[in-house]
Amino acid sequence: MSVLLVVCDTPTGTTQQEHEVDAFKLFFGKRNQEFKEEQRRHEENMKELHRLQMEDIDKKRRRELEMERVKIERETAHQIQADEHAKYLAGEQCIYPGAGSCLEPPSLNHY
């Protein structure tokens, strides 16, 4: 660390010590201002990092929710298919409704 020492005679009659104090205040005042600016930039960077992390978490959560939705839809479709097959086996539902027989598809003339 270096300190700039300004020595000059002024008509106001300031002393060498007063000049040293002024130079000290000027140097450390500037350094303090630089530190505060650096600290402000650091805080802004941390806020930006936090925002990006939250976006990443949101993306992951949306992806997880979408995967869960697809899984539930598939399970539901499989369950519906299994229920219809069980009803068919129990004779409660025809696979080919509107046909003459529950076991045979309707003829093309039927439509």
C-alpha positions in Angstrom: 0.0 0.0 0.0 1.3 3.4 -0.8 0.2 6.7 0.5 0.5 9.9 -1.5 2.0 12.7 0.6 1.2 16.2 -0.6 3.4 18.9 0.9 2.8 22.5 0.1 2.6 25.8 1.7 -0.7 27.4 1.6 -1.7 30.9 2.6 -4.1 29.4 5.1 -1.2 28.3 7.2 -2.0 24.5 7.3 0.7 22.3 8.8 2.5 19.3 7.4 0.5 17.1 9.7 -2.8 18.5 8.4 -1.7 17.9 4.9 -0.9 14.3 5.8 -4.3 13.8 7.4 -6.0 15.3 4.3 -4.0 13.0 2.0 -4.8 10.0 4.3 -8.5 10.9 4.2 -8.4 11.3 0.5 -6.7 8.0 -0.1 -8.8 6.0 2.2 -12.0 7.8 1.3 -11.4 6.8 -2.3 -10.5 3.2 -1.3 -13.7 3.1 0.9 -15.7 4.3 -2.1 -14.1 1.6 -4.3 -14.9 -1.0 -1.6 -18.5 0.0 -1.4 -18.8 -0.2 -5.2 -17.2 -3.6 -5.2 -19.6 -4.7 -2.4 -22.6 -3.4 -4.4 -21.5 -5.3 -7.5 -21.0 -8.4 -5.4 -24.5 -8.1 -4.0 -26.0 -7.6 -7.5 -24.1 -10.7 -8.7 -25.4 -12.7 -5.8 -29.0 -11.6 -6.5 -28.5 -12.6 -10.2 -27.1 -15.9 -9.2 -30.0 -16.6 -6.9 -32.5 -15.6 -9.6 -30.8 -18.0 -12.1 -30.8 -20.8 -9.5 -34.5 -20.3 -8.9 -35.2 -20.4 -12.6 -33.2 -23.6 -12.9 -35.2 -25.1 -9.9 -38.4 -23.9 -11.6 -37.4 -25.6 -14.8 -36.6 -28.8 -13.0 -39.8 -28.7 -11.1 -41.9 -28.1 -14.2 -40.1 -31.0 -15.9 -40.8 -33.2 -12.9 -44.5 -32.2 -12.9 -44.8 -32.8 -16.6 -43.3 -36.2 -16.2 -45.6 -37.0 -13.3 -48.6 -35.8 -15.4 -47.6 -38.1 -18.3 -47.1 -41.0 -16.0 -50.5 -40.5 -14.4 -52.1 -40.2 -17.9 -50.5 -43.4 -19.0 -51.5 -45.2 -15.8 -55.1 -43.9 -16.2 -55.2 -45.1 -19.9 -53.9 -48.5 -18.9 -56.4 -48.7 -16.1 -59.3 -47.8 -18.4 -58.1 -50.3 -20.9 -57.8 -53.0 -18.2 -61.3 -52.1 -16.8 -62.8 -52.4 -20.3 -61.1 -55.7 -20.9 -62.4 -57.0 -17.5 -65.9 -55.9 -18.4 -65.6 -57.6 -21.8 -64.4 -60.8 -20.1 -67.3 -60.6 -17.6 -69.7 -60.1 -20.5 -70.7 -56.6 -19.4 -69.3 -54.8 -22.4 -68.8 -55.5 -26.1 -65.5 -54.8 -27.7 -67.4 -54.0 -30.9 -70.6 -52.2 -29.9 -73.3 -52.0 -32.6 -72.1 -55.3 -34.2 -74.3 -58.3 -34.2 -71.8 -60.1 -31.9 -69.6 -58.8 -29.1 -66.8 -60.9 -30.4 -66.7 -60.0 -34.1 -66.0 -56.6 -35.6 -68.9 -55.0 -37.5 -68.9 -55.4 -41.2 -67.8 -52.5 -43.4 -71.4 -52.2 -44.5 -72.4 -51.5 -40.9 -70.9 -48.0 -41.1 
